[in-house]
Amino acid sequence: MKFFIFYFLFFTSLLFANDPSDKLRVEIIKNIVLGIKNSEPMSVWSDDGKIMKALRSSDEFKVVDNCRDAGLIILNDKSSLPKNINQKHIFVLKYSLLHKIPDSFGAFFWKKGRPNIVFIKPRVQKQSLKLSTNLKPYIEDKVW
């Protein structure tokens, strides 16, 4: 009986270890990053380990180990952002961070079980970013 319980718990933990919503979240973020254009290729950093791992596994991104070296910062927690960060493009993973970090130009977050993407038009323009055609439907005039 102990043998059966051990294997049941072991295989159940394996099923939940690879949460499909995490994979979906990372794939959406990868597509967002690919759709953001600047005058020069951007290096990327995130305070989310799963995102960093996924971006590193792709040849399409230059991933750096320090946010000060990054052109694009994908931020999950405001406390991960050092003070005096200038001229960095900040994309946040919580809608509330759009209010808290005025330099952030967009967000990806879950609301009511659905993924949401938002880009704030004046901030995108101020940072001279170009969004791909797939991302244009997610542009809004202001933070709500």
DSSP file (Angstrom, degrees, kcal/mol; ACC not computed):
  #  RESIDUE AA STRUCTURE BP1 BP2  ACC     N-H-->O    O-->H-N    N-H-->O    O-->H-N    TCO  KAPPA ALPHA  PHI   PSI    X-CA   Y-CA   Z-CA
    1    1 A M     >        0   0    0      0, 0.0     4,-2.3     0, 0.0     5,-0.2   0.000 360.0 360.0 360.0 -42.2    0.0    0.0    0.0
    2    2 A K  H  >  +     0   0    0      1,-0.2     4,-2.6     2,-0.2     5,-0.2   0.891 360.0  54.8 -62.5 -38.0    2.8    2.4    0.8
    3    3 A F  H  > S+     0   0    0      1,-0.2     4,-2.2     2,-0.2    -1,-0.2   0.919 108.7  47.5 -59.7 -46.2    4.4    1.6   -2.5
    4    4 A F  H  > S+     0   0    0      2,-0.2     4,-2.4     1,-0.2    -2,-0.2   0.912 112.2  48.9 -63.4 -45.0    1.2    2.5   -4.3
    5    5 A I  H  X S+     0   0    0     -4,-2.3     4,-2.6     2,-0.2     5,-0.2   0.908 109.7  52.8 -63.2 -42.7    0.8    5.8   -2.5
    6    6 A F  H  X S+     0   0    0     -4,-2.6     4,-2.5     1,-0.2    -2,-0.2   0.950 112.9  43.1 -58.7 -50.1    4.4    6.7   -3.1
    7    7 A Y  H  X S+     0   0    0     -4,-2.2     4,-2.5     2,-0.2     5,-0.3   0.870 112.2  53.5 -66.8 -36.2    4.0    6.2   -6.9
    8    8 A F  H  X S+     0   0    0     -4,-2.4     4,-2.0     2,-0.2    -1,-0.2   0.944 113.2  42.8 -61.2 -48.2    0.7    7.9   -7.0
    9    9 A L  H  X S+     0   0    0     -4,-2.6     4,-2.1     2,-0.2    -2,-0.2   0.880 113.5  53.2 -66.5 -38.1    2.1   11.0   -5.3
   10   10 A F  H  X S+     0   0    0     -4,-2.5     4,-1.6    -5,-0.2    -2,-0.2   0.951 113.3  40.8 -62.6 -50.6    5.2   10.9   -7.4
   11   11 A F  H  X S+     0   0    0     -4,-2.5     4,-1.8     1,-0.2    -1,-0.2   0.830 112.8  55.1 -71.0 -31.8    3.4   10.8  -10.8
   12   12 A T  H  X S+     0   0    0     -4,-2.0     4,-1.7    -5,-0.3    -1,-0.2   0.911 107.0  50.7 -64.8 -41.5    0.8   13.3   -9.7
   13   13 A S  H  X S+     0   0    0     -4,-2.1     4,-1.3     1,-0.2    -2,-0.2   0.861 107.6  54.1 -65.3 -34.2    3.6   15.8   -8.8
   14   14 A L  H  X S+     0   0    0     -4,-1.6     4,-1.0     1,-0.2    -1,-0.2   0.888 105.6  53.3 -65.5 -38.3    5.1   15.2  -12.3
   15   15 A L  H  < S+     0   0    0     -4,-1.8     3,-0.3     1,-0.2    -1,-0.2   0.905 114.4  40.2 -62.6 -41.2    1.8   16.1  -13.9
   16   16 A F  H  < S+     0   0    0     -4,-1.7     3,-0.4     1,-0.2    -1,-0.2   0.630 100.4  73.3 -85.8 -13.3    1.6   19.4  -12.1
   17   17 A A  H  < S+     0   0    0     -4,-1.3     2,-0.9     1,-0.3    -1,-0.2   0.861  97.1  50.5 -67.9 -35.1    5.3   20.3  -12.4
   18   18 A N  S  < S-     0   0    0     -4,-1.0    -1,-0.3    -3,-0.3    -4,-0.0  -0.616  83.9-169.6-102.3  71.5    4.8   21.1  -16.1
   19   19 A D    >>  -     0   0    0     -2,-0.9     4,-1.5    -3,-0.4     3,-0.9  -0.458  18.4-144.9 -64.8 121.9    1.9   23.4  -15.7
   20   20 A P  H 3> S+     0   0    0      0, 0.0     4,-2.5     0, 0.0     5,-0.2   0.817  98.4  60.6 -60.9 -30.1    0.5   24.1  -19.2
   21   21 A S  H 3> S+     0   0    0      1,-0.2     4,-2.5     2,-0.2     5,-0.1   0.849 101.9  53.0 -68.0 -31.2   -0.4   27.6  -18.2
   22   22 A D  H <> S+     0   0    0     -3,-0.9     4,-2.4     2,-0.2    -1,-0.2   0.919 109.9  47.7 -65.3 -43.3    3.2   28.3  -17.5
   23   23 A K  H  X S+     0   0    0     -4,-1.5     4,-2.3     2,-0.2    -2,-0.2   0.915 113.1  48.1 -63.4 -42.8    4.2   27.1  -21.0
   24   24 A L  H  X S+     0   0    0     -4,-2.5     4,-2.5     2,-0.2    -2,-0.2   0.920 110.9  51.2 -62.8 -44.1    1.5   29.2  -22.5
   25   25 A R  H  X S+     0   0    0     -4,-2.5     4,-2.3     1,-0.2    -2,-0.2   0.918 111.7  46.7 -59.9 -45.3    2.5   32.3  -20.5
   26   26 A V  H  X S+     0   0    0     -4,-2.4     4,-2.4     2,-0.2    -1,-0.2   0.895 111.7  50.7 -66.7 -40.1    6.2   31.9  -21.6
   27   27 A E  H  X S+     0   0    0     -4,-2.3     4,-2.1     2,-0.2    -2,-0.2   0.901 110.6  49.3 -64.7 -40.6    5.2   31.3  -25.3
   28   28 A I  H  X S+     0   0    0     -4,-2.5     4,-2.2     2,-0.2    -2,-0.2   0.926 111.5  49.3 -63.5 -44.2    3.0   34.5  -25.3
   29   29 A I  H  X S+     0   0    0     -4,-2.3     4,-2.7     1,-0.2     5,-0.2   0.901 108.7  53.0 -62.9 -40.9    5.9   36.5  -23.7
   30   30 A K  H  X S+     0   0    0     -4,-2.4     4,-2.1     1,-0.2    -1,-0.2   0.920 110.5  47.7 -60.2 -42.8    8.3   35.2  -26.3
   31   31 A N  H  X S+     0   0    0     -4,-2.1     4,-1.3     2,-0.2    -2,-0.2   0.867 111.0  51.3 -66.6 -36.1    5.9   36.3  -29.1
   32   32 A I  H  X S+     0   0    0     -4,-2.2     4,-0.5     2,-0.2     3,-0.5   0.946 109.8  48.9 -64.0 -47.9    5.5   39.7  -27.4
   33   33 A V  H >< S+     0   0    0     -4,-2.7     3,-1.1     1,-0.3    -2,-0.2   0.890 109.9  52.0 -61.2 -39.4    9.3   40.2  -27.2
   34   34 A L  H 3< S+     0   0    0     -4,-2.1    -1,-0.3     1,-0.2    -2,-0.2   0.804 107.4  54.5 -65.5 -27.8    9.7   39.2  -30.9
   35   35 A G  H 3< S+     0   0    0     -4,-1.3    97,-2.1    -3,-0.5     2,-0.6   0.486  88.8  88.9 -86.6  -3.1    7.0   41.8  -31.8
   36   36 A I  E <<  -A  131   0A   0     -3,-1.1     2,-0.4    -4,-0.5    95,-0.2  -0.857  60.6-170.0 -99.1 122.5    8.7   44.8  -30.1
   37   37 A K  E     +A  130   0A   0     93,-3.4    93,-2.7    -2,-0.6     2,-0.3  -0.885  10.6 173.5-116.4 144.2   11.2   46.6  -32.4
   38   38 A N        -     0   0    0     -2,-0.4    91,-0.1     2,-0.2    90,-0.1  -0.803  51.4 -92.7-133.2 174.7   13.7   49.2  -31.5
   39   39 A S  S    S+     0   0    0     -2,-0.3    90,-0.0    89,-0.2    89,-0.0   0.759 112.5  30.5 -65.1 -23.2   16.4   50.9  -33.6
   40   40 A E  S    S-     0   0    0      0, 0.0    -2,-0.2     0, 0.0     2,-0.1  -0.926 103.3 -83.5-131.5 157.5   18.9   48.3  -32.4
   41   41 A P        -     0   0    0      0, 0.0     2,-0.4     0, 0.0    -4,-0.1  -0.381  50.9-132.5 -60.5 134.8   18.6   44.7  -31.3
   42   42 A M        -     0   0    0     -2,-0.1    20,-0.6    -4,-0.1     2,-0.3  -0.729   5.8-142.2 -96.8 137.5   17.5   44.5  -27.7
   43   43 A S  E     -b   62   0B   0     -2,-0.4    29,-2.6    26,-0.2    28,-1.7  -0.713  25.4-141.4 -88.4 149.2   19.0   42.4  -25.0
   44   44 A V  E     +bc  63  72B   0     18,-2.9    20,-2.4    -2,-0.3     2,-0.3  -0.891  23.3 173.3-122.4 142.7   16.5   40.9  -22.6
   45   45 A W  E     - c   0  73B   0     27,-2.0    29,-2.9    -2,-0.4     2,-0.3  -0.989   6.0-176.3-140.8 146.1   16.5   40.3  -18.8
   46   46 A S  E     - c   0  74B   0     -2,-0.3    29,-0.2    18,-0.3     6,-0.1  -0.989  31.5-141.3-140.3 150.9   13.7   39.2  -16.5
   47   47 A D  S    S+     0   0    0     27,-1.4     2,-0.6    -2,-0.3    28,-0.1   0.381  84.7  91.2 -87.7   4.0   13.3   38.6  -12.8
   48   48 A D     >  -     0   0    0     26,-0.4     4,-2.3     1,-0.1     3,-0.2  -0.898  67.0-155.3-102.6 116.1   11.2   35.5  -13.6
   49   49 A G  H  > S+     0   0    0     -2,-0.6     4,-2.5     1,-0.2     5,-0.2   0.842  91.7  54.0 -60.1 -38.1   13.4   32.4  -13.8
   50   50 A K  H  > S+     0   0    0      2,-0.2     4,-2.1     1,-0.2    -1,-0.2   0.890 110.0  47.5 -66.3 -38.5   11.0   30.5  -16.1
   51   51 A I  H  > S+     0   0    0     -3,-0.2     4,-2.7     2,-0.2     5,-0.2   0.932 111.8  49.9 -67.2 -45.0   11.0   33.3  -18.6
   52   52 A M  H  X S+     0   0    0     -4,-2.3     4,-2.4     1,-0.2    -2,-0.2   0.916 110.9  49.9 -59.3 -43.6   14.8   33.6  -18.5
   53   53 A K  H  X S+     0   0    0     -4,-2.5     4,-1.6     1,-0.2    -1,-0.2   0.921 112.9  46.3 -61.7 -44.6   15.2   29.9  -19.0
   54   54 A A  H  < S+     0   0    0     -4,-2.1     4,-0.4     1,-0.2    -2,-0.2   0.896 113.4  48.3 -66.8 -40.5   12.8   29.9  -22.0
   55   55 A L  H >< S+     0   0    0     -4,-2.7     3,-1.0     1,-0.2     6,-0.4   0.879 110.0  52.6 -68.3 -36.8   14.4   32.9  -23.6
   56   56 A R  H 3< S+     0   0    0     -4,-2.4    -1,-0.2    -5,-0.2    -2,-0.2   0.842 103.2  58.2 -66.1 -32.6   17.9   31.5  -23.2
   57   57 A S  T 3< S+     0   0    0     -4,-1.6     2,-0.4    -5,-0.2    -1,-0.2   0.605  97.3  77.6 -75.0  -9.1   16.8   28.2  -24.9
   58   58 A S  S X  S-     0   0    0     -3,-1.0     3,-0.7    -4,-0.4     0, 0.0  -0.798  70.2-148.3-102.8 143.7   15.8   30.2  -28.0
   59   59 A D  T 3  S+     0   0    0     -2,-0.4    -1,-0.1     1,-0.2    -3,-0.1   0.502  88.7  77.8 -82.5  -4.6   18.3   31.6  -30.5
   60   60 A E  T 3  S+     0   0    0     -5,-0.1     2,-0.4     2,-0.0    -1,-0.2   0.558  89.3  59.3 -84.0  -7.8   16.1   34.6  -31.2
   61   61 A F    <   -     0   0    0     -3,-0.7     2,-0.7    -6,-0.4   -18,-0.1  -0.916  67.0-141.0-126.7 146.7   17.0   36.5  -28.1
   62   62 A K  E     -b   43   0B   0    -20,-0.6   -18,-2.9    -2,-0.4     2,-0.4  -0.929  31.3-165.4-100.0 109.9   20.1   37.9  -26.6
   63   63 A V  E     -b   44   0B   0     -2,-0.7     2,-0.3   -20,-0.2   -18,-0.2  -0.831   2.8-163.4-103.0 132.7   19.6   37.3  -22.9
   64   64 A V        -     0   0    0    -20,-2.4   -18,-0.3    -2,-0.4     6,-0.1  -0.778  22.1-135.3-114.3 159.6   21.8   39.0  -20.3
   65   65 A D  S    S+     0   0    0     -2,-0.3     2,-0.4   -20,-0.1   -20,-0.1   0.549  87.4  54.5 -89.6  -9.0   22.3   38.2  -16.6
   66   66 A N  S >  S-     0   0    0      1,-0.1     3,-1.3   -21,-0.0     4,-0.5  -0.986  71.0-140.9-131.4 134.8   22.0   41.7  -15.2
   67   67 A C  G >  S+     0   0    0     -2,-0.4     3,-0.8     1,-0.3    -1,-0.1   0.782 102.6  63.7 -66.2 -24.8   19.1   44.2  -15.7
   68   68 A R  G 3  S+     0   0    0      1,-0.2    -1,-0.3    -3,-0.0    18,-0.1   0.758 103.8  48.5 -68.9 -22.9   21.5   47.1  -16.1
   69   69 A D  G <  S+     0   0    0     -3,-1.3    -1,-0.2   -25,-0.0     2,-0.2   0.529  96.7  95.8 -90.6  -8.0   22.9   45.4  -19.3
   70   70 A A    <   -     0   0    0     -3,-0.8   -26,-0.2    -4,-0.5     3,-0.1  -0.542  55.3-162.4 -89.0 147.8   19.5   44.8  -20.8
   71   71 A G  S    S+     0   0    0    -28,-1.7    18,-2.5     1,-0.3     2,-0.5   0.740  88.7  39.3 -89.7 -31.4   17.6   46.9  -23.2
   72   72 A L  E    S-cd  44  89B   0    -29,-2.6   -27,-2.0    16,-0.2     2,-0.5  -0.983  71.6-165.0-123.5 125.6   14.3   45.3  -22.4
   73   73 A I  E     -cd  45  90B   0     16,-3.4    18,-3.2    -2,-0.5     2,-0.7  -0.943   6.6-158.7-111.8 126.3   13.4   44.3  -18.9
   74   74 A I  E     -cd  46  91B   0    -29,-2.9   -27,-1.4    -2,-0.5     2,-0.5  -0.922  23.3-164.4-104.2 112.7   10.5   41.9  -18.2
   75   75 A L  E     + d   0  92B   0     16,-2.8    18,-2.3    -2,-0.7    19,-0.2  -0.852  33.1 165.8-115.2 130.0    9.4   42.6  -14.7
   76   76 A N  S    S+     0   0    0     -2,-0.5     2,-0.4     1,-0.3    -1,-0.1   0.660  78.9  34.2-103.8 -26.8    7.3   40.6  -12.3
   77   77 A D    >   -     0   0    0      1,-0.1     3,-1.9    20,-0.0     4,-0.3  -0.990  66.1-145.5-138.5 125.2    8.2   42.4   -9.0
   78   78 A K  G >  S+     0   0    0     -2,-0.4     3,-1.7     1,-0.3    -1,-0.1   0.812  99.0  65.3 -59.9 -31.4    8.9   46.1   -8.6
   79   79 A S  G 3  S+     0   0    0      1,-0.3    -1,-0.3     3,-0.0     0, 0.0   0.677  91.1  65.6 -67.7 -15.1   11.5   45.3   -5.9
   80   80 A S  G <  S+     0   0    0     -3,-1.9    -1,-0.3     2,-0.1    -2,-0.2   0.617  84.1  88.9 -77.9 -12.8   13.6   43.5   -8.5
   81   81 A L  S <  S-     0   0    0     -3,-1.7     4,-0.1    -4,-0.3    -1,-0.0  -0.772  76.7-137.9 -92.2 115.5   14.2   46.8  -10.3
   82   82 A P        -     0   0    0      0, 0.0     3,-0.5     0, 0.0    -2,-0.1  -0.274  27.6-100.2 -66.2 157.4   17.2   48.7   -9.0
   83   83 A K  S    S+     0   0    0      1,-0.2     3,-0.1     3,-0.0     0, 0.0  -0.353 101.1  34.0 -72.6 159.5   16.9   52.5   -8.6
   84   84 A N  S    S+     0   0    0      1,-0.2     2,-0.7    -2,-0.1    -1,-0.2   0.853  71.1 159.3  62.6  39.5   18.3   54.9  -11.2
   85   85 A I        -     0   0    0     -3,-0.5     2,-0.4    -4,-0.1    -1,-0.2  -0.845  19.6-172.9 -89.0 118.0   17.6   52.7  -14.2
   86   86 A N        +     0   0    0     -2,-0.7     3,-0.1     1,-0.2    -3,-0.0  -0.881  53.7   4.9-117.5 146.8   17.5   55.0  -17.1
   87   87 A Q  S    S+     0   0    0     -2,-0.4     2,-0.4     1,-0.2    -1,-0.2   0.853  86.6 136.9  54.4  43.6   16.6   54.5  -20.8
   88   88 A K        -     0   0    0     -3,-0.2     2,-0.6   -16,-0.0    -1,-0.2  -0.926  55.4-127.5-115.2 144.0   15.4   50.9  -20.3
   89   89 A H  E     -d   72   0B   0    -18,-2.5   -16,-3.4    -2,-0.4     2,-0.5  -0.825  29.2-161.7 -89.5 122.1   12.3   49.5  -21.9
   90   90 A I  E     -de  73 104B   0     13,-0.7    15,-2.1    -2,-0.6    16,-0.7  -0.931  13.2-176.7-115.9 121.3   10.2   47.9  -19.1
   91   91 A F  E     -de  74 106B   0    -18,-3.2   -16,-2.8    -2,-0.5     2,-0.2  -0.970  18.5-151.1-113.4 127.1    7.5   45.4  -19.8
   92   92 A V  E     -de  75 107B   0     14,-2.5    16,-1.9    -2,-0.5   -16,-0.2  -0.621  19.7-148.3-106.6 159.5    5.6   44.3  -16.7
   93   93 A L  S    S+     0   0    0    -18,-2.3     2,-0.3    14,-0.2    17,-0.3   0.169  83.9  57.6-110.1  15.3    3.8   41.1  -15.8
   94   94 A K  S >  S-     0   0    0    -19,-0.2     3,-1.1    15,-0.1     4,-0.5  -0.985  73.8-138.7-143.0 134.7    1.1   42.7  -13.6
   95   95 A Y  T >> S+     0   0    0     -2,-0.3     3,-1.7     1,-0.3     4,-0.6   0.873 102.8  62.4 -61.1 -36.4   -1.3   45.4  -14.6
   96   96 A S  H >> S+     0   0    0      1,-0.3     4,-1.5     2,-0.2     3,-0.7   0.783  92.8  65.1 -61.5 -26.3   -0.9   47.2  -11.3
   97   97 A L  H <> S+     0   0    0     -3,-1.1     4,-2.5     1,-0.2    -1,-0.3   0.721  86.9  69.5 -70.9 -19.7    2.8   47.7  -12.1
   98   98 A L  H <4 S+     0   0    0     -3,-1.7    -1,-0.2    -4,-0.5     6,-0.2   0.877 105.5  41.6 -62.3 -35.5    1.8   49.9  -15.1
   99   99 A H  H << S+     0   0    0     -3,-0.7    -2,-0.2    -4,-0.6    -1,-0.2   0.888 117.7  46.3 -74.2 -41.0    0.7   52.5  -12.5
  100  100 A K  H  < S+     0   0    0     -4,-1.5    -2,-0.2     1,-0.2    -3,-0.2   0.761 114.7  46.2 -77.1 -26.5    3.6   51.9  -10.2
  101  101 A I    ><  -     0   0    0     -4,-2.5     3,-2.1    -5,-0.1    -1,-0.2  -0.849  64.5-173.8-120.6  93.6    6.3   52.1  -12.8
  102  102 A P  T 3  S+     0   0    0      0, 0.0    -1,-0.1     0, 0.0    -2,-0.1   0.691  83.0  61.8 -64.1 -17.8    5.7   55.1  -15.2
  103  103 A D  T 3  S+     0   0    0    -14,-0.0   -13,-0.7     2,-0.0     2,-0.2   0.561  79.7 105.8 -82.9  -7.7    8.5   54.0  -17.5
  104  104 A S  E <   -e   90   0B   0     -3,-2.1   -13,-0.2    -7,-0.2     3,-0.1  -0.525  50.8-169.0 -74.4 139.2    6.8   50.7  -18.3
  105  105 A F  E     +     0   0B   0    -15,-2.1    15,-2.6    -2,-0.2     2,-0.3   0.563  61.2   2.3-106.3 -11.8    5.2   50.6  -21.7
  106  106 A G  E     -eF  91 119B   0    -16,-0.7   -14,-2.5    13,-0.3     2,-0.3  -0.987  56.5-145.3-166.5 170.4    3.1   47.5  -21.6
  107  107 A A  E     -eF  92 118B   0     11,-2.9    11,-2.6    -2,-0.3     2,-0.4  -0.991   6.1-159.9-146.9 151.7    1.9   44.5  -19.6
  108  108 A F  E     + F   0 117B   0    -16,-1.9     2,-0.3    -2,-0.3     9,-0.2  -0.993  34.9 146.2-129.4 125.6    1.0   40.9  -19.8
  109  109 A F  E     - F   0 116B   0      7,-2.2     7,-3.0    -2,-0.4     2,-0.4  -0.963  45.5-109.5-154.4 164.3   -1.2   39.5  -17.1
  110  110 A W  E     + F   0 115B   0     -2,-0.3     2,-0.4   -17,-0.3   -15,-0.1  -0.869  32.2 175.5-102.3 134.0   -4.0   37.0  -16.3
  111  111 A K  E >  S- F   0 114B   0      3,-2.6     3,-1.5    -2,-0.4    -2,-0.0  -0.977  71.1  -9.8-140.9 125.7   -7.5   38.3  -15.5
  112  112 A K  T 3  S-     0   0    0     -2,-0.4    -1,-0.1     1,-0.3    -2,-0.0   0.862 129.9 -55.1  54.3  38.8  -10.5   36.1  -15.0
  113  113 A G  T 3  S+     0   0    0      1,-0.2    -1,-0.3     0, 0.0    -3,-0.0   0.559 117.7 106.5  77.6   8.4   -8.5   33.1  -16.2
  114  114 A R  E <  S-F  111   0B   0     -3,-1.5    -3,-2.6     0, 0.0     2,-0.2  -0.927  72.1-114.6-122.3 145.6   -7.6   34.8  -19.5
  115  115 A P  E     -F  110   0B   0      0, 0.0     2,-0.4     0, 0.0    -5,-0.2  -0.561  32.7-166.8 -74.9 139.8   -4.3   36.2  -20.8
  116  116 A N  E     -F  109   0B   0     -7,-3.0    -7,-2.2    -2,-0.2     2,-0.4  -0.983   8.2-165.6-128.8 140.0   -4.4   40.0  -21.4
  117  117 A I  E     +F  108   0B   0     -2,-0.4     2,-0.4    -9,-0.2    -9,-0.2  -0.987  10.3 178.7-124.7 134.9   -1.9   42.1  -23.2
  118  118 A V  E     -F  107   0B   0    -11,-2.6   -11,-2.9    -2,-0.4     2,-0.4  -0.999  10.9-173.5-138.9 134.0   -1.8   45.9  -23.0
  119  119 A F  E     -Fg 106 139B   0     19,-2.3    21,-3.3    -2,-0.4     2,-0.8  -0.995  23.2-136.0-122.4 134.3    0.5   48.5  -24.6
  120  120 A I  E >>  - g   0 140B   0    -15,-2.6     4,-2.4    -2,-0.4     3,-0.6  -0.810  13.4-148.8 -94.4 111.8    0.2   52.2  -23.5
  121  121 A K  H 3> S+     0   0    0     19,-3.2     4,-2.5    -2,-0.8     5,-0.2   0.857  91.9  48.2 -52.2 -50.7    0.4   54.2  -26.7
  122  122 A P  H 3> S+     0   0    0      0, 0.0     4,-2.3     0, 0.0    -1,-0.3   0.881 114.5  47.7 -62.2 -34.2    2.0   57.4  -25.4
  123  123 A R  H <> S+     0   0    0     -3,-0.6     4,-1.8     2,-0.2    -2,-0.2   0.885 111.1  50.4 -72.1 -38.7    4.7   55.4  -23.6
  124  124 A V  H  <>S+     0   0    0     -4,-2.4     5,-2.3   -19,-0.2    -1,-0.2   0.925 114.2  45.2 -62.8 -44.4    5.4   53.3  -26.6
  125  125 A Q  H ><5S+     0   0    0     -4,-2.5     3,-1.5    -5,-0.2    -2,-0.2   0.911 110.2  53.5 -66.1 -42.7    5.8   56.4  -28.7
  126  126 A K  H 3<5S+     0   0    0     -4,-2.3    -1,-0.2     1,-0.3    -2,-0.2   0.850 111.1  46.6 -60.8 -35.1    7.9   58.2  -26.1
  127  127 A Q  T 3<5S-     0   0    0     -4,-1.8    -1,-0.3    -5,-0.1    -2,-0.2   0.367 110.8-123.6 -89.9   4.8   10.3   55.2  -26.1
  128  128 A S  T < 5 +     0   0    0     -3,-1.5     2,-0.3     1,-0.2   -89,-0.2   0.868  55.4 157.1  55.5  41.6   10.4   55.1  -29.9
  129  129 A L      < -     0   0    0     -5,-2.3     2,-0.4    -6,-0.1   -91,-0.2  -0.701  32.8-149.2 -94.8 149.4    9.3   51.4  -30.0
  130  130 A K  E     -A   37   0A   0    -93,-2.7   -93,-3.4    -2,-0.3     2,-0.4  -0.973  10.3-151.2-116.8 132.7    7.6   49.9  -33.0
  131  131 A L  E     -A   36   0A   0     -2,-0.4   -95,-0.2   -95,-0.2     5,-0.1  -0.830  19.8-114.6-104.7 142.3    5.1   47.1  -32.4
  132  132 A S    >>  -     0   0    0    -97,-2.1     3,-1.1    -2,-0.4     4,-0.9  -0.202  34.7-101.7 -66.3 165.1    4.4   44.3  -35.0
  133  133 A T  T 34 S+     0   0    0      1,-0.3     3,-0.5     2,-0.2    -1,-0.1   0.833 121.3  59.7 -58.7 -34.8    1.0   44.1  -36.6
  134  134 A N  T 34 S+     0   0    0      1,-0.2    -1,-0.3     2,-0.1     4,-0.1   0.789 107.6  46.1 -66.1 -26.3    0.0   41.3  -34.3
  135  135 A L  T X4 S+     0   0    0     -3,-1.1     3,-1.7     1,-0.2    -1,-0.2   0.621  87.7  86.8 -92.9 -13.4    0.5   43.5  -31.3
  136  136 A K  G >< S+     0   0    0     -4,-0.9     3,-1.6    -3,-0.5    -1,-0.2   0.815  79.2  63.4 -60.1 -33.1   -1.3   46.6  -32.5
  137  137 A P  G 3  S+     0   0    0      0, 0.0    -1,-0.3     0, 0.0    -2,-0.1   0.699  97.6  59.7 -64.6 -14.2   -4.8   45.5  -31.4
  138  138 A Y  G <  S+     0   0    0     -3,-1.7   -19,-2.3    -4,-0.1     2,-0.3   0.317  77.3 116.9 -96.4   8.1   -3.5   45.6  -27.8
  139  139 A I  E <   -g  119   0B   0     -3,-1.6     2,-0.3   -21,-0.2   -19,-0.2  -0.619  40.9-177.4 -81.0 133.0   -2.7   49.3  -27.8
  140  140 A E  E     -g  120   0B   0    -21,-3.3   -19,-3.2    -2,-0.3     3,-0.1  -0.912  31.4-128.8-126.6 156.5   -4.6   51.5  -25.4
  141  141 A D  S    S-     0   0    0     -2,-0.3     2,-0.3   -21,-0.2   -21,-0.1   0.773  83.6  -1.9 -77.0 -26.7   -4.5   55.3  -24.9
  142  142 A K  S    S-     0   0    0    -23,-0.1     2,-0.4   -21,-0.1    -1,-0.1  -0.971  78.2 -88.1-156.4 168.3   -4.0   55.2  -21.1
  143  143 A V              0   0    0     -2,-0.3   -23,-0.0     1,-0.1   -48,-0.0  -0.695 360.0 360.0 -81.6 131.6   -3.7   53.1  -18.0
  144  144 A W              0   0    0     -2,-0.4    -1,-0.1     0, 0.0   -45,-0.0   0.457 360.0 360.0 -89.9 360.0   -7.1   52.4  -16.6
